[in-house]
Amino acid sequence: MVYQFNFTYDLDLTLISIAIVFPLVFTIRSAFKRRDKALEYLSRFRSGLVSADFAFLALKKFELEEKSLIHRYIVTTSEQLMEFLGKPSGDLESVRNSAAKINQFIVDNSKKIKSSNRLKINNMLLDVHLGLETVAAIKQYHTPHSLRAYCLIFIYLYPLICIPAIYYKLQQGIHEGNLFLLLFLSVISSFILISLFNVQEQLENPFDSKGLDDIQTESFGFNGFASKI
């Protein structure tokens, strides 16, 4: 239609970068920051569980059955969080309840644990609870839906708004409205915008294993190797 009816107008394409590219890049950066934060707190979650498991294993006043019980609580907490992250809709309360059992175990057996050891273990469990709540929030709350919808609407409107402006600039230059160059620029620019939007969409949930940069949550699970020592 642009080529056939010579429908053109002069439009500063810098406006497009402000209207489309800037908010799109902003959402992509936000999604990557969420992914990096998830990696950080998953690491803290796992390190807290491993450290706590070793700490309970080293307590001499505990019987083997008690060590096995707290070990099961720790492993179950890890397994349930990994399951929660891997499913579209998981039960967060069950993960919280499993983590709470570890704290309740400390309360129930406080007489067998020195105050200095309790303080150390509670500091380890702080990383566990902080990691749990942070990655759960990242999974449940994404970048603003309104901004993503805004970007998508402008991507769909891009051919109607910008192609006539591109054709106008081609007519002013040495190419004199070359149709093939117009088609090439239109396809490439639309492809770039759609690709950027798809990258952002794949990063929205970094735990669903649908994107190339998604987090492999199984590598942060705790399988209980400490109990074998």
PyRosetta script that sets phi, psi and omega in degrees:
from pyrosetta import init, pose_from_sequence

init()
pose = pose_from_sequence("MVYQFNFTYDLDLTLISIAIVFPLVFTIRSAFKRRDKALEYLSRFRSGLVSADFAFLALKKFELEEKSLIHRYIVTTSEQLMEFLGKPSGDLESVRNSAAKINQFIVDNSKKIKSSNRLKINNMLLDVHLGLETVAAIKQYHTPHSLRAYCLIFIYLYPLICIPAIYYKLQQGIHEGNLFLLLFLSVISSFILISLFNVQEQLENPFDSKGLDDIQTESFGFNGFASKI")
pose.set_psi(1, -42.6)
pose.set_omega(1, 179.6)
pose.set_phi(2, -60.9)
pose.set_psi(2, -44.9)
pose.set_omega(2, -177.2)
pose.set_phi(3, -73.5)
pose.set_psi(3, -42.5)
pose.set_omega(3, -174.8)
pose.set_phi(4, -67.8)
pose.set_psi(4, -44.3)
pose.set_omega(4, -176.6)
pose.set_phi(5, -99.5)
pose.set_psi(5, 4.6)
pose.set_omega(5, 179.4)
pose.set_phi(6, 53.7)
pose.set_psi(6, 44.1)
pose.set_omega(6, -179.0)
pose.set_phi(7, -85.3)
pose.set_psi(7, 103.8)
pose.set_omega(7, -177.3)
pose.set_phi(8, -138.3)
pose.set_psi(8, 161.1)
pose.set_omega(8, 171.5)
pose.set_phi(9, -160.9)
pose.set_psi(9, 157.3)
pose.set_omega(9, -178.5)
pose.set_phi(10, -87.8)
pose.set_psi(10, 120.0)
pose.set_omega(10, -180.0)
pose.set_phi(11, -136.6)
pose.set_psi(11, 130.9)
pose.set_omega(11, 177.0)
pose.set_phi(12, -70.0)
pose.set_psi(12, 113.1)
pose.set_omega(12, -176.6)
pose.set_phi(13, -69.6)
pose.set_psi(13, -9.7)
pose.set_omega(13, 174.3)
pose.set_phi(14, -62.8)
pose.set_psi(14, -29.3)
pose.set_omega(14, 178.0)
pose.set_phi(15, -61.8)
pose.set_psi(15, -31.2)
pose.set_omega(15, -179.8)
pose.set_phi(16, -67.6)
pose.set_psi(16, -39.7)
pose.set_omega(16, 178.9)
pose.set_phi(17, -63.9)
pose.set_psi(17, -32.7)
pose.set_omega(17, 178.4)
pose.set_phi(18, -75.7)
pose.set_psi(18, -40.9)
pose.set_omega(18, -174.2)
pose.set_phi(19, -79.7)
pose.set_psi(19, -32.6)
pose.set_omega(19, -174.3)
pose.set_phi(20, -117.7)
pose.set_psi(20, -57.8)
pose.set_omega(20, -170.3)
pose.set_phi(21, -65.3)
pose.set_psi(21, -45.1)
pose.set_omega(21, -177.7)
pose.set_phi(22, -59.6)
pose.set_psi(22, -52.9)
pose.set_omega(22, 178.2)
pose.set_phi(23, -64.6)
pose.set_psi(23, -30.5)
pose.set_omega(23, 179.0)
pose.set_phi(24, -67.8)
pose.set_psi(24, -45.0)
pose.set_omega(24, 177.4)
pose.set_phi(25, -65.3)
pose.set_psi(25, -36.6)
pose.set_omega(25, 178.1)
pose.set_phi(26, -60.8)
pose.set_psi(26, -44.9)
pose.set_omega(26, 179.9)
pose.set_phi(27, -67.9)
pose.set_psi(27, -35.2)
pose.set_omega(27, 177.6)
pose.set_phi(28, -65.7)
pose.set_psi(28, -44.4)
pose.set_omega(28, 177.9)
pose.set_phi(29, -61.8)
pose.set_psi(29, -40.4)
pose.set_omega(29, 178.5)
pose.set_phi(30, -63.5)
pose.set_psi(30, -40.2)
pose.set_omega(30, 179.8)
pose.set_phi(31, -65.9)
pose.set_psi(31, -40.0)
pose.set_omega(31, 178.0)
pose.set_phi(32, -66.9)
pose.set_psi(32, -37.2)
pose.set_omega(32, 177.2)
pose.set_phi(33, -64.2)
pose.set_psi(33, -39.5)
pose.set_omega(33, 177.0)
pose.set_phi(34, -63.2)
pose.set_psi(34, -40.4)
pose.set_omega(34, 178.6)
pose.set_phi(35, -63.3)
pose.set_psi(35, -46.1)
pose.set_omega(35, 179.5)
pose.set_phi(36, -62.9)
pose.set_psi(36, -38.7)
pose.set_omega(36, 178.3)
pose.set_phi(37, -66.4)
pose.set_psi(37, -38.1)
pose.set_omega(37, 177.5)
pose.set_phi(38, -63.0)
pose.set_psi(38, -40.8)
pose.set_omega(38, 177.4)
pose.set_phi(39, -61.8)
pose.set_psi(39, -43.3)
pose.set_omega(39, -179.5)
pose.set_phi(40, -61.4)
pose.set_psi(40, -46.8)
pose.set_omega(40, -174.7)
pose.set_phi(41, -80.3)
pose.set_psi(41, -24.2)
pose.set_omega(41, 170.7)
pose.set_phi(42, -66.5)
pose.set_psi(42, -38.8)
pose.set_omega(42, 177.4)
pose.set_phi(43, -64.4)
pose.set_psi(43, -41.9)
pose.set_omega(43, 178.2)
pose.set_phi(44, -66.2)
pose.set_psi(44, -38.2)
pose.set_omega(44, 177.8)
pose.set_phi(45, -60.8)
pose.set_psi(45, -48.7)
pose.set_omega(45, -177.5)
pose.set_phi(46, -68.0)
pose.set_psi(46, -43.7)
pose.set_omega(46, -179.4)
pose.set_phi(47, -63.2)
pose.set_psi(47, -34.9)
pose.set_omega(47, 176.9)
pose.set_phi(48, -65.1)
pose.set_psi(48, -41.8)
pose.set_omega(48, 178.3)
pose.set_phi(49, -66.0)
pose.set_psi(49, -44.7)
pose.set_omega(49, -179.4)
pose.set_phi(50, -62.4)
pose.set_psi(50, -45.3)
pose.set_omega(50, -179.3)
pose.set_phi(51, -63.9)
pose.set_psi(51, -41.6)
pose.set_omega(51, 179.0)
pose.set_phi(52, -65.0)
pose.set_psi(52, -39.1)
pose.set_omega(52, 179.5)
pose.set_phi(53, -63.4)
pose.set_psi(53, -43.4)
pose.set_omega(53, 176.2)
pose.set_phi(54, -63.8)
pose.set_psi(54, -40.2)
pose.set_omega(54, -178.4)
pose.set_phi(55, -64.1)
pose.set_psi(55, -44.2)
pose.set_omega(55, 177.7)
pose.set_phi(56, -66.7)
pose.set_psi(56, -35.6)
pose.set_omega(56, 179.8)
pose.set_phi(57, -64.5)
pose.set_psi(57, -30.2)
pose.set_omega(57, -176.7)
pose.set_phi(58, -85.1)
pose.set_psi(58, -8.1)
pose.set_omega(58, -179.6)
pose.set_phi(59, -74.6)
pose.set_psi(59, 117.9)
pose.set_omega(59, -173.6)
pose.set_phi(60, -76.7)
pose.set_psi(60, -22.6)
pose.set_omega(60, -177.4)
pose.set_phi(61, -79.6)
pose.set_psi(61, -8.8)
pose.set_omega(61, -179.4)
pose.set_phi(62, -89.3)
pose.set_psi(62, 138.9)
pose.set_omega(62, 173.8)
pose.set_phi(63, -76.6)
pose.set_psi(63, 164.5)
pose.set_omega(63, -179.3)
pose.set_phi(64, -59.9)
pose.set_psi(64, -38.2)
pose.set_omega(64, 179.9)
pose.set_phi(65, -64.0)
pose.set_psi(65, -39.1)
pose.set_omega(65, 179.4)
pose.set_phi(66, -68.2)
pose.set_psi(66, -39.5)
pose.set_omega(66, 177.4)
pose.set_phi(67, -65.6)
pose.set_psi(67, -37.9)
pose.set_omega(67, 178.0)
pose.set_phi(68, -66.2)
pose.set_psi(68, -37.2)
pose.set_omega(68, -179.8)
pose.set_phi(69, -65.2)
pose.set_psi(69, -49.8)
pose.set_omega(69, -179.6)
pose.set_phi(70, -67.2)
pose.set_psi(70, -30.9)
pose.set_omega(70, 176.6)
pose.set_phi(71, -64.4)
pose.set_psi(71, -41.1)
pose.set_omega(71, 178.1)
pose.set_phi(72, -64.0)
pose.set_psi(72, -39.3)
pose.set_omega(72, 177.1)
pose.set_phi(73, -59.8)
pose.set_psi(73, -43.2)
pose.set_omega(73, -177.9)
pose.set_phi(74, -65.9)
pose.set_psi(74, -47.4)
pose.set_omega(74, -179.4)
pose.set_phi(75, -64.7)
pose.set_psi(75, -40.7)
pose.set_omega(75, 179.7)
pose.set_phi(76, -63.2)
pose.set_psi(76, -39.8)
pose.set_omega(76, 177.6)
pose.set_phi(77, -59.7)
pose.set_psi(77, -44.5)
pose.set_omega(77, 178.7)
pose.set_phi(78, -63.9)
pose.set_psi(78, -47.2)
pose.set_omega(78, -178.0)
pose.set_phi(79, -61.8)
pose.set_psi(79, -41.2)
pose.set_omega(79, -177.7)
pose.set_phi(80, -70.4)
pose.set_psi(80, -34.9)
pose.set_omega(80, 176.7)
pose.set_phi(81, -67.5)
pose.set_psi(81, -43.3)
pose.set_omega(81, 178.6)
pose.set_phi(82, -61.9)
pose.set_psi(82, -38.0)
pose.set_omega(82, 177.6)
pose.set_phi(83, -67.1)
pose.set_psi(83, -40.3)
pose.set_omega(83, 178.4)
pose.set_phi(84, -62.2)
pose.set_psi(84, -42.6)
pose.set_omega(84, -178.2)
pose.set_phi(85, -70.9)
pose.set_psi(85, -31.7)
pose.set_omega(85, -175.8)
pose.set_phi(86, -80.6)
pose.set_psi(86, -17.0)
pose.set_omega(86, -178.3)
pose.set_phi(87, -101.4)
pose.set_psi(87, 149.1)
pose.set_omega(87, 177.6)
pose.set_phi(88, -57.6)
pose.set_psi(88, -40.0)
pose.set_omega(88, 176.9)
pose.set_phi(89, -135.7)
pose.set_psi(89, 117.0)
pose.set_omega(89, -178.9)
pose.set_phi(90, -120.4)
pose.set_psi(90, 172.6)
pose.set_omega(90, -178.9)
pose.set_phi(91, -97.7)
pose.set_psi(91, 98.0)
pose.set_omega(91, -178.7)
pose.set_phi(92, -68.5)
pose.set_psi(92, -33.5)
pose.set_omega(92, -177.7)
pose.set_phi(93, -63.2)
pose.set_psi(93, -34.5)
pose.set_omega(93, 178.6)
pose.set_phi(94, -66.3)
pose.set_psi(94, -34.3)
pose.set_omega(94, 177.0)
pose.set_phi(95, -67.9)
pose.set_psi(95, -44.5)
pose.set_omega(95, 178.9)
pose.set_phi(96, -62.5)
pose.set_psi(96, -40.1)
pose.set_omega(96, 179.7)
pose.set_phi(97, -65.1)
pose.set_psi(97, -38.1)
pose.set_omega(97, 177.9)
pose.set_phi(98, -64.9)
pose.set_psi(98, -41.9)
pose.set_omega(98, 177.9)
pose.set_phi(99, -66.3)
pose.set_psi(99, -35.1)
pose.set_omega(99, 179.7)
pose.set_phi(100, -67.3)
pose.set_psi(100, -28.8)
pose.set_omega(100, 178.4)
pose.set_phi(101, -63.4)
pose.set_psi(101, -32.3)
pose.set_omega(101, 177.8)
pose.set_phi(102, -64.9)
pose.set_psi(102, -46.2)
pose.set_omega(102, 178.2)
pose.set_phi(103, -64.1)
pose.set_psi(103, -39.4)
pose.set_omega(103, 179.7)
pose.set_phi(104, -65.9)
pose.set_psi(104, -34.0)
pose.set_omega(104, 176.8)
pose.set_phi(105, -61.6)
pose.set_psi(105, -40.3)
pose.set_omega(105, 178.5)
pose.set_phi(106, -64.5)
pose.set_psi(106, -42.3)
pose.set_omega(106, 179.6)
pose.set_phi(107, -63.7)
pose.set_psi(107, -44.3)
pose.set_omega(107, -177.7)
pose.set_phi(108, -67.4)
pose.set_psi(108, -26.3)
pose.set_omega(108, -177.4)
pose.set_phi(109, -116.9)
pose.set_psi(109, 30.3)
pose.set_omega(109, -175.6)
pose.set_phi(110, -61.7)
pose.set_psi(110, -29.1)
pose.set_omega(110, -178.8)
pose.set_phi(111, -70.7)
pose.set_psi(111, -21.4)
pose.set_omega(111, -179.4)
pose.set_phi(112, -91.7)
pose.set_psi(112, -6.3)
pose.set_omega(112, -176.7)
pose.set_phi(113, -116.9)
pose.set_psi(113, 126.1)
pose.set_omega(113, 177.3)
pose.set_phi(114, -62.4)
pose.set_psi(114, 151.0)
pose.set_omega(114, -178.5)
pose.set_phi(115, -59.8)
pose.set_psi(115, -37.3)
pose.set_omega(115, 179.1)
pose.set_phi(116, -65.9)
pose.set_psi(116, -39.1)
pose.set_omega(116, 178.3)
pose.set_phi(117, -69.7)
pose.set_psi(117, -38.0)
pose.set_omega(117, 177.4)
pose.set_phi(118, -61.2)
pose.set_psi(118, -41.3)
pose.set_omega(118, 179.5)
pose.set_phi(119, -62.7)
pose.set_psi(119, -43.3)
pose.set_omega(119, 179.5)
pose.set_phi(120, -63.9)
pose.set_psi(120, -45.0)
pose.set_omega(120, -178.9)
pose.set_phi(121, -66.1)
pose.set_psi(121, -39.3)
pose.set_omega(121, 177.8)
pose.set_phi(122, -63.7)
pose.set_psi(122, -35.0)
pose.set_omega(122, 175.5)
pose.set_phi(123, -66.0)
pose.set_psi(123, -37.8)
pose.set_omega(123, 176.2)
pose.set_phi(124, -64.7)
pose.set_psi(124, -43.0)
pose.set_omega(124, -179.5)
pose.set_phi(125, -70.0)
pose.set_psi(125, -22.6)
pose.set_omega(125, 174.5)
pose.set_phi(126, -61.0)
pose.set_psi(126, -42.7)
pose.set_omega(126, 176.1)
pose.set_phi(127, -63.5)
pose.set_psi(127, -36.5)
pose.set_omega(127, 179.3)
pose.set_phi(128, -63.0)
pose.set_psi(128, -51.8)
pose.set_omega(128, -177.9)
pose.set_phi(129, -67.5)
pose.set_psi(129, -39.5)
pose.set_omega(129, 179.5)
pose.set_phi(130, -65.2)
pose.set_psi(130, -43.0)
pose.set_omega(130, 177.9)
pose.set_phi(131, -64.0)
pose.set_psi(131, -42.6)
pose.set_omega(131, 180.0)
pose.set_phi(132, -59.8)
pose.set_psi(132, -51.5)
pose.set_omega(132, -176.0)
pose.set_phi(133, -67.9)
pose.set_psi(133, -35.5)
pose.set_omega(133, -178.1)
pose.set_phi(134, -68.7)
pose.set_psi(134, -48.6)
pose.set_omega(134, -178.8)
pose.set_phi(135, -68.7)
pose.set_psi(135, -30.8)
pose.set_omega(135, 176.1)
pose.set_phi(136, -65.6)
pose.set_psi(136, -41.1)
pose.set_omega(136, 178.2)
pose.set_phi(137, -66.0)
pose.set_psi(137, -38.8)
pose.set_omega(137, 178.4)
pose.set_phi(138, -63.6)
pose.set_psi(138, -39.8)
pose.set_omega(138, 179.7)
pose.set_phi(139, -67.9)
pose.set_psi(139, -39.8)
pose.set_omega(139, -172.7)
pose.set_phi(140, -85.8)
pose.set_psi(140, -28.0)
pose.set_omega(140, -176.0)
pose.set_phi(141, -121.0)
pose.set_psi(141, 117.1)
pose.set_omega(141, -176.0)
pose.set_phi(142, -97.9)
pose.set_psi(142, -173.6)
pose.set_omega(142, 174.1)
pose.set_phi(143, -65.1)
pose.set_psi(143, 157.9)
pose.set_omega(143, -172.6)
pose.set_phi(144, -54.0)
pose.set_psi(144, 127.4)
pose.set_omega(144, 179.9)
pose.set_phi(145, -64.0)
pose.set_psi(145, -35.0)
pose.set_omega(145, -178.2)
pose.set_phi(146, -63.6)
pose.set_psi(146, -40.6)
pose.set_omega(146, -179.9)
pose.set_phi(147, -69.0)
pose.set_psi(147, -39.8)
pose.set_omega(147, 177.8)
pose.set_phi(148, -65.8)
pose.set_psi(148, -39.7)
pose.set_omega(148, 177.7)
pose.set_phi(149, -65.6)
pose.set_psi(149, -38.8)
pose.set_omega(149, 176.9)
pose.set_phi(150, -59.6)
pose.set_psi(150, -46.6)
pose.set_omega(150, 179.7)
pose.set_phi(151, -61.8)
pose.set_psi(151, -43.2)
pose.set_omega(151, -178.0)
pose.set_phi(152, -65.1)
pose.set_psi(152, -40.8)
pose.set_omega(152, 178.8)
pose.set_phi(153, -61.5)
pose.set_psi(153, -44.6)
pose.set_omega(153, -179.2)
pose.set_phi(154, -69.6)
pose.set_psi(154, -30.0)
pose.set_omega(154, 175.9)
pose.set_phi(155, -65.2)
pose.set_psi(155, -41.3)
pose.set_omega(155, 177.7)
pose.set_phi(156, -67.4)
pose.set_psi(156, -33.4)
pose.set_omega(156, -179.9)
pose.set_phi(157, -82.3)
pose.set_psi(157, -11.4)
pose.set_omega(157, -174.8)
pose.set_phi(158, -53.8)
pose.set_psi(158, -49.3)
pose.set_omega(158, -179.1)
pose.set_phi(159, -59.7)
pose.set_psi(159, -37.6)
pose.set_omega(159, -178.5)
pose.set_phi(160, -70.2)
pose.set_psi(160, -33.1)
pose.set_omega(160, -175.3)
pose.set_phi(161, -87.9)
pose.set_psi(161, -44.0)
pose.set_omega(161, -166.8)
pose.set_phi(162, -97.6)
pose.set_psi(162, -29.0)
pose.set_omega(162, -177.6)
pose.set_phi(163, -60.3)
pose.set_psi(163, -43.9)
pose.set_omega(163, 175.6)
pose.set_phi(164, -60.0)
pose.set_psi(164, -36.0)
pose.set_omega(164, 179.1)
pose.set_phi(165, -68.7)
pose.set_psi(165, -39.5)
pose.set_omega(165, 176.8)
pose.set_phi(166, -63.4)
pose.set_psi(166, -42.8)
pose.set_omega(166, 180.0)
pose.set_phi(167, -63.8)
pose.set_psi(167, -37.4)
pose.set_omega(167, 177.6)
pose.set_phi(168, -61.4)
pose.set_psi(168, -44.3)
pose.set_omega(168, -178.4)
pose.set_phi(169, -69.2)
pose.set_psi(169, -32.5)
pose.set_omega(169, 175.7)
pose.set_phi(170, -65.6)
pose.set_psi(170, -38.6)
pose.set_omega(170, 178.9)
pose.set_phi(171, -65.6)
pose.set_psi(171, -29.2)
pose.set_omega(171, -179.5)
pose.set_phi(172, -80.2)
pose.set_psi(172, -16.4)
pose.set_omega(172, -177.1)
pose.set_phi(173, -99.5)
pose.set_psi(173, -163.3)
pose.set_omega(173, -175.3)
pose.set_phi(174, -77.5)
pose.set_psi(174, -14.2)
pose.set_omega(174, -176.5)
pose.set_phi(175, -82.9)
pose.set_psi(175, -16.8)
pose.set_omega(175, 173.6)
pose.set_phi(176, 51.4)
pose.set_psi(176, 47.9)
pose.set_omega(176, 174.3)
pose.set_phi(177, 73.6)
pose.set_psi(177, 37.3)
pose.set_omega(177, 178.5)
pose.set_phi(178, -59.7)
pose.set_psi(178, 122.0)
pose.set_omega(178, -175.6)
pose.set_phi(179, -66.0)
pose.set_psi(179, -42.9)
pose.set_omega(179, -177.3)
pose.set_phi(180, -66.5)
pose.set_psi(180, -37.7)
pose.set_omega(180, 177.0)
pose.set_phi(181, -67.1)
pose.set_psi(181, -37.8)
pose.set_omega(181, 177.2)
pose.set_phi(182, -62.0)
pose.set_psi(182, -45.8)
pose.set_omega(182, 179.0)
pose.set_phi(183, -63.4)
pose.set_psi(183, -41.4)
pose.set_omega(183, -179.1)
pose.set_phi(184, -62.3)
pose.set_psi(184, -48.6)
pose.set_omega(184, -179.8)
pose.set_phi(185, -64.6)
pose.set_psi(185, -36.8)
pose.set_omega(185, 180.0)
pose.set_phi(186, -65.8)
pose.set_psi(186, -46.0)
pose.set_omega(186, -178.4)
pose.set_phi(187, -66.3)
pose.set_psi(187, -45.0)
pose.set_omega(187, -177.6)
pose.set_phi(188, -63.7)
pose.set_psi(188, -46.9)
pose.set_omega(188, -178.1)
pose.set_phi(189, -65.3)
pose.set_psi(189, -40.3)
pose.set_omega(189, 177.7)
pose.set_phi(190, -66.4)
pose.set_psi(190, -39.4)
pose.set_omega(190, 179.2)
pose.set_phi(191, -62.6)
pose.set_psi(191, -41.6)
pose.set_omega(191, 180.0)
pose.set_phi(192, -63.2)
pose.set_psi(192, -45.1)
pose.set_omega(192, -179.0)
pose.set_phi(193, -64.7)
pose.set_psi(193, -44.9)
pose.set_omega(193, 179.1)
pose.set_phi(194, -64.4)
pose.set_psi(194, -39.1)
pose.set_omega(194, 179.7)
pose.set_phi(195, -64.0)
pose.set_psi(195, -43.5)
pose.set_omega(195, 178.0)
pose.set_phi(196, -62.5)
pose.set_psi(196, -41.0)
pose.set_omega(196, 179.3)
pose.set_phi(197, -65.4)
pose.set_psi(197, -39.2)
pose.set_omega(197, 179.2)
pose.set_phi(198, -66.6)
pose.set_psi(198, -36.7)
pose.set_omega(198, 175.9)
pose.set_phi(199, -60.2)
pose.set_psi(199, -45.1)
pose.set_omega(199, 179.8)
pose.set_phi(200, -63.9)
pose.set_psi(200, -40.0)
pose.set_omega(200, -180.0)
pose.set_phi(201, -64.7)
pose.set_psi(201, -39.7)
pose.set_omega(201, -179.7)
pose.set_phi(202, -68.5)
pose.set_psi(202, -26.7)
pose.set_omega(202, -179.8)
pose.set_phi(203, -86.0)
pose.set_psi(203, -7.1)
pose.set_omega(203, -177.3)
pose.set_phi(204, -58.4)
pose.set_psi(204, -44.8)
pose.set_omega(204, 175.5)
pose.set_phi(205, -116.2)
pose.set_psi(205, 98.1)
pose.set_omega(205, -175.1)
pose.set_phi(206, -74.6)
pose.set_psi(206, 4.3)
pose.set_omega(206, -176.4)
pose.set_phi(207, -110.6)
pose.set_psi(207, -3.8)
pose.set_omega(207, -172.4)
pose.set_phi(208, -88.3)
pose.set_psi(208, -1.2)
pose.set_omega(208, 176.7)
pose.set_phi(209, 61.2)
pose.set_psi(209, 25.1)
pose.set_omega(209, 178.1)
pose.set_phi(210, -94.3)
pose.set_psi(210, -23.6)
pose.set_omega(210, -178.6)
pose.set_phi(211, -103.5)
pose.set_psi(211, 159.4)
pose.set_omega(211, -179.9)
pose.set_phi(212, -65.6)
pose.set_psi(212, -28.4)
pose.set_omega(212, -176.9)
pose.set_phi(213, -101.8)
pose.set_psi(213, 14.5)
pose.set_omega(213, -179.9)
pose.set_phi(214, -69.1)
pose.set_psi(214, 156.3)
pose.set_omega(214, -177.6)
pose.set_phi(215, -81.3)
pose.set_psi(215, 132.5)
pose.set_omega(215, 174.6)
pose.set_phi(216, -84.6)
pose.set_psi(216, 92.1)
pose.set_omega(216, -171.8)
pose.set_phi(217, -64.0)
pose.set_psi(217, -26.3)
pose.set_omega(217, -177.8)
pose.set_phi(218, -63.2)
pose.set_psi(218, -24.2)
pose.set_omega(218, 179.1)
pose.set_phi(219, -73.7)
pose.set_psi(219, -11.3)
pose.set_omega(219, 178.5)
pose.set_phi(220, -104.2)
pose.set_psi(220, 1.2)
pose.set_omega(220, 177.8)
pose.set_phi(221, -75.6)
pose.set_psi(221, 152.0)
pose.set_omega(221, 179.6)
pose.set_phi(222, -109.3)
pose.set_psi(222, 116.1)
pose.set_omega(222, -175.7)
pose.set_phi(223, -96.0)
pose.set_psi(223, 1.7)
pose.set_omega(223, 172.9)
pose.set_phi(224, 87.4)
pose.set_psi(224, 33.2)
pose.set_omega(224, -179.5)
pose.set_phi(225, -67.3)
pose.set_psi(225, -21.3)
pose.set_omega(225, -177.5)
pose.set_phi(226, -63.6)
pose.set_psi(226, -28.4)
pose.set_omega(226, -176.6)
pose.set_phi(227, -70.6)
pose.set_psi(227, -14.9)
pose.set_omega(227, -177.3)
pose.set_phi(228, -86.3)
pose.set_psi(228, -6.0)
pose.set_omega(228, -177.3)
pose.set_phi(229, -78.0)
pose.dump_pdb("model.pdb")
